[in-house]
Every structure is written in structure tokens, then in C-alpha cells.
Amino acid sequence: MNEDILKLFFKEKTLKIFLNTEKEEYAAKIRNKAVCMYSYVITCLKKFEDLGLVRSEREGRIKRYKLTKKGKELDGKIRELLEFKA
């Protein structure tokens, strides 16, 4: 398994950022929900975009982020895993 992807997703803040991108949102709103620094949110969103999990669209000055089909599949699997009870 790709070590970079493991390191990216097994951080609490990164996971919160990803899970809060389920609806079409802009970075500042995601930052507020994940409660972390704006620059970190932008860095994570760029990495998600590079992995094909998120796409961005510009609306004037605002850039909105939304999960791709691949991102939605991963989101569902992560949420399933988080609901898992031993």
C-alpha cells in the first residue's frame, strides 16, 4: 500500500477535512467544520485533488470543492469503518 496515502488519511485533522468535503463547499467552510488552519485545509484539498478524490470549481473569487465518484466511494468506506463496532 502506498505509504504517502496511509500517512495522509490516518491523521485526525486530514480525515475531518475529507469527511467535511461531502457537499460542495469552499475551503473556509471546511476549515470551520474541521477546526484547523486554513493553509492545512488547502494543502490537503490539493493532495485530494491530485489523487482524484476531490475536484474544484471556481465561482468568481470562491473555489468550491466537491468529492468525485472515487472520493464518494472512499468517503462511504471510511464512514463504514468509523461505524464499525468490535
Secondary structure, 3 states (H helix, E strand, C coil): CCHHHHHHHCCHHHHHHHHCCCCCEEHHHHHHHHCCCHHHHHHHHHHHHHCCCEEEEEECCEEEEEECHHHHHHHHHHHHHHHCCC
